[in-house]
């Protein structure tokens, strides 16, 4: 208990505290009060505006990030929970604006975005899927992406883009198609 | 869309967690996966003076096969349970029901015990725990106790958990070899809370167990329907389960429609579970 009580005054529990986390390979230190949503922390305090905020209750998926390697809704977490964590946002996917990932290239080629609002969450979700399952079936892609809302594309192009970036032809198993 | 201010505590052991829960009893809420709690906080549908974040208590993250049941620790994520070999072997109805819980990204963070403690009457896992006659382990300042599912769920988002208690483990009874099982659900979209959902296990001794969500203020076992189902009268099982339901009307469905769906889904779940049981017997 010693560690917890060193806060002394109860008020300290409510106060902003310094948190340290690695985002896209870079270590950040910043103050955050407990109620600061991780999505707002990333956008406003770290000034990484690639993570989009749509519904703020976990439904739309636009704010999805990789939290310690796993996809998570950043609007359903608090910044203080990220102390010591490793985060990847959409800005961290490509090595440089000239060197997009295969997935990002195929989003462009397959017209998998129109207004772009949902795209950061789509890319993160699909990146997580492909790192766990490099050869997903069409249905596995649809399931994995079901929690990401898009109001422009009608989803078909997004599914196509993910499959085009995968080591598969959409039928599962080890496939060729490394184009 | 921003939560009200709260004090944030990060206990490192379960003893510390219980200590702070009892210190702030009634004003503190446990934060595990946060996939149900944080939306409510963001909308200010609820607020708590303190949040006790248990995510830094690693020994609450486990899935263990015990004598007669599968033990799921408070920090085991839906996704880990869904992909767990123990769960697939010992209680395959659990990973099956988890397919209906939210979306993969939500399940990556959300916890099985959190879904149970949240006690939404439309949620899948409380219905499953009730169907199988499972239980939860509660630890508080006055010690540790085990509560059966049927005594744990008291009403809409209400449980028998005391303010100083932490739900440390959920216990899902193992399905004996040769059982059949099914989870059926009606929802507007995949991943939504159920309008009505039914968990069914057809056991090798001929008995059938059912759990229904979305049709009452708590998940419930329609006992008469279980008897009819065990006798192979599926239509009667559906009718009896509907008669035992007491749903409310809301935006998503009228009470009458919900009752009709209980009847259909019970019939379907029993049929599916019995078919699988037969398949298992042949296999």
Contacts between the chains, C-beta under 8 A, distances in Angstrom:
chain1	res1	chain2	res2	distance
A	1	B	16	6.1
A	1	B	19	6.6
A	3	B	12	7.2
A	4	B	9	6.9
A	4	B	10	7.8
A	4	B	11	6.8
A	4	B	16	6.4
A	4	B	20	7.4
A	10	B	7	6.8
A	13	B	7	3.3
A	13	B	8	6.0
A	13	B	9	6.4
A	13	B	50	6.9
A	14	B	5	5.8
A	14	B	6	7.2
A	14	B	7	4.9
A	14	B	8	7.8
A	33	B	5	7.1
A	34	B	5	7.3
A	34	B	6	5.8
A	34	B	7	6.8
A	34	B	8	3.6
A	34	B	51	7.2
A	35	B	2	6.8
A	35	B	3	4.7
A	35	B	4	7.0
A	35	B	5	5.3
A	35	B	6	6.0
A	37	B	2	7.0
A	37	B	3	7.6
A	37	B	42	7.3
A	40	B	2	7.7
A	56	B	1	4.5
A	56	B	42	5.2
A	57	B	38	7.8
A	57	B	39	3.7
A	57	B	42	5.5
A	57	B	43	6.5
A	58	B	35	6.2
A	58	B	38	7.2
A	58	B	39	5.5
A	58	B	106	6.4
A	61	B	103	7.7
A	61	B	105	6.6
A	64	B	105	5.8
A	67	B	109	7.8
A	70	B	108	5.0
A	70	B	109	7.5
A	71	B	104	7.6
A	71	B	105	4.6
A	71	B	108	5.7
A	72	B	105	6.7
A	72	B	108	6.3
A	72	B	109	5.0
A	73	B	35	7.6
A	73	B	105	6.3
A	73	B	106	7.2
A	73	B	109	7.1
A	75	B	38	7.6
A	75	B	42	7.1
A	76	B	34	5.4
A	76	B	35	5.9
A	76	B	38	4.3
A	76	B	39	6.9
A	76	B	109	7.0
A	77	B	34	6.5
A	77	B	38	7.2
A	77	B	109	7.7
A	78	B	8	7.3
A	78	B	38	7.9
A	80	B	8	5.5
A	80	B	53	7.9
A	81	B	53	6.4
A	81	B	55	6.5
A	125	B	104	8.0
A	125	B	105	6.2
A	128	B	105	7.9
A	129	B	104	8.0
A	143	B	104	6.8
A	144	B	104	5.3
A	146	B	103	5.2
A	146	B	104	7.5
A	146	B	190	6.0
A	146	B	191	5.9
A	147	B	102	7.1
A	147	B	103	2.7
A	147	B	104	6.5
A	147	B	105	5.0
A	147	B	106	6.2
A	147	B	191	6.2
A	148	B	105	7.9
